[in-house]
Amino acid sequence: MMPSRYAPSVPKHEPAQLRLAVDRASPVPLYFQLARQLEAAIEDGELTPGSLLGNEIELAASLGLSRPTVRQAIRSLVDKGLLVRRRGVGTQVVHTGVARPMELTSLYDDLAAAGLHPTTRVLHNTRGPAPAEVTAALGLPESCQVSVVHRLRLTRGEPMAYLRNYLPSDLLDLPTGELESSGLYALMRRHGITLHSAQQTVGARSGTAEECGLLGEPAGSALLTMRRVSYDDRGRPVEYGAHVYRASRYTFEFRLLVHG
């Protein structure tokens, strides 16, 4: 079996030369073989954010595959948040690091959909320096100023979550009144920012005195934690969130898929 070579068009630099091959004697579906190789190229940095795959006809011809097979491989990576189809542009690499398909919604939208009448108390809304972890996640210089927003999210007057968000300072204005009347993601949508995917980590730890005090929990109580980097449809990191939730009031639910 000789590997085929396919060179996707990559803006602003020479196309990467990928060695893509499919084994027709393997019991593994051809679309899955192709999807795994493209995913590996994204994870290894051979296909960088913004890279264009070209059209399905070119890729299918270079590998001797049918267009439906190529289309299925691409669709699986779109579903995983690694690729995005943009009208007039083509299929484009978004970013790396998304481990599984997840629904990207805000806590405000989730609570409102559940009929829990969320309210928001803005505790801090300014521009200033951010921790190195935040600037690195947002692709910004360490000395860069960012928008810093701390909020307390409540339902029926009871604290639910303490939310800390960091955004590039030139992304959009964040009026306190609008942050109190709706969710951050809704505000971003109103300013023409289309969120596409996120990298999210969920955990648990003992809360700090400040966190437990704000959430109405005894000192040292266990809290759920969530860190998220959200990306727009151009592959830019546009928001870093570091949130804590009352474990007695909130759970995370995941839908897991079986592949292969």
N, C-alpha and C positions, 0 to 999 in steps of 0.2 A: 504494500500500500504506500503510494507516494503522496506526501502532503502537498496540498494545494497552497498557493500563496495568494493572499487577498490584501490589497492595500486600501483601507478606508481613507476617505478624504478628511484631513485634519486641518482646521483653520489655522493660519499664521505659522505653520511649520510643516516640514515634510511629512507625508503620510507614513504611519508606522507599517512595517512589513510583518504581518502576522502569519505564522505557520498554522494553518487550520487544516485538519484532516478528519475524515469520517471513516469508520470501519464498517463496511456493509455486512460483514460476517458476524458482527457483534449482536447479541440480543438486545443491547441498549438502543432505544429509538434514535434515529438519525437526528431528529430535532433536538433531543436532549444532549447528544454528543456535541452538537454545534453550540448550543446554549452554554454548556459548561466551559467550553473553550473561550467563548467570548467573555463570560463572567470572569474567568481566570485572567484574561488579558486586561480587564478593567481593574481587578484587584491588584495585579502586579504592576500597574501603571503603564502598560504598553498602550492601552487606550485611555487617554487622559480626559478629564471633564471638558466637554465642548467638541470632542471628536465626533465626526460624522461617519456613519457606517456606509453611506451611499444607498443605492436603492436595492430592493430585493432581487431584481433581475440580475444585476451584476454579481451579487453574492451567490445566488443560485447557480449561475453559469460557471463561476470560478470553481465551485465545488462539485458540479454535476448533480445538484439536488433540485427538487421541484420547488416552485415558489411557495406552495402551501407549507412545505417542511420548513423553509427559511422563515416564513411568516410566523409559524408556531414557535420557533426558537426565539425570535425577537419579541413576540408577545409575552413569553414567559419572563424575559428580562425587564420588560416594561412593567409587568405585574409586581416584580420584586423591587422596583424603584431604581434600577440601574440605567435604564434607557427611557427616553421620552420621544414621542412622535410629534414633530412640530410642523404645522402646515406651511408649505413653501420652503422649508429647510430640509426636512428629512428626519431620519432616526438619529438621535444624538445621545452621547454618553452624558449622564447627569452627574454622578459622583459615585464614590466607592463607600463601602462599609455598611450598607443596609443588610441586616442578617435575615430578615423575614418580612413578608408583606404585612403592613400595619396600616390601620386607618388613621389618617392624620387629621385630628379634630382638636378643638380647644375645649378646656374644661367648662368654660362658660356655655358653649354650644351643647355639650353633653348634658349639663344640668338643666338647661332650658328645655331640651328635647324630652327630658324625663319629667317635666312639669314641676321642678323643684325651685323655680323662681330665684335664680342666683343674683346676688348683689356683690359689688366689689368696693373695697376700701383701698384707695391708693395711698401707700405709706411713704413712697419715695419715688420721685420722678425727676431725673436730672441727667446731665452729661458729665462723664468723668472717666478716670482710668478703670480698667477691668483687670481681674486676675489673668495671669499668663495663659492659663488653660482656656479662658474665654477668647482672648485675642487669637490664639492659635487655632481654635475651632472655627472662628469667623474669618480666618485668613488675613488678619490685620497685624500691623506692627505692634509690638508690646507697648509702645508709648502712645498709641492711638487712643483718642477719646471715643467713647461709645455711649449710646443711650442706655441708661440704667433705670429699670422700673421694678419696684417691689410692691406687691399687692396682696391683700388678704381676700380670699374668695369665701363667701358665706352663702348658706341656703337657709331660708326662713330665719335669718338672724343668727344662725349658728355657724362658727368658723368651720371650714372644710379643708382649706389648703392655703399655704403660704407660698406665693409664686415670685420668683426672681428671674427677670428677663433682661437680656443684653442684646442690643441690636446695633448695627453700624449707624453712626450718628447722622450720616447723610442719606439714610434710607427713606425716612419719612418723619413728619412731626407727630408727637404723641401727646396731644392735649389731655390733661388729667380728666376733664369732664367726659371726654369720649371713652377713656379707659374705664371710667366708672359706670358708664351706661351700656357698654357692650364688651365683647371679648377682644383680645389683641388681634387674633387672626381675622375677625370681622373688620377691624380697623385697617389691617393690611390689605384685605381684599378691596375695600373702598378706595384705596390709593393705588389700585391697579397691580398689586403684587400677587402673583398666582403661586401659591404654595404647591409643591409637587411631592415631596418626600421628606423623610427625616431619619436620623440615626438616634435611637433612643435606648437608654439603659435604665432599668428599674431595679431598686434595691430596698434596703431597710437599715435603720440605725437608730440609736438613741437620740432624741432631740436635744438641742441646746436649750439653755434657760430661756433665751429670747423666743425660739420657735415654739416651745411648749406653752409659754405665756400667751403668745398671740393666738394659738390654736385652742386654748382652754384645756390643755392636758396637764396632768401632774408632771412635775419636773422629772426628766430622764425617761419619759415615756417613749416607747418604740414608735417610730414614724416611718411611713412609706416614702421612698425617695424616687425622683425621676429626673434624669438629665437628658436633654434633647437638643439636637442641632437640626434646624429645619432649613430646607433648600427650596429655592423657587424653581420655576420651569426653565430657567437658564442655567441651572446648576450652581447658582451662587448660594453660599451659606448666608442666611438673612436673619437668623434668630438663634440665640442660645438660651435655654431655659434650665434653671436649677430649682426644683420644686419639692416641697415636703407636704405630705397628706396625713390626716388623722387615720391611723390604722383601724380605729374603731368605727369609722364612718365611710371608708373608701376602699375599694378593691380595684385592681387592674385585671382585665379580662382579655385573654389572647385567643385568637383562632389559629390553630396550628394545621398546616397542610402536609400531606404525605406526597413525596415525589418519588418517581422511579418505579 
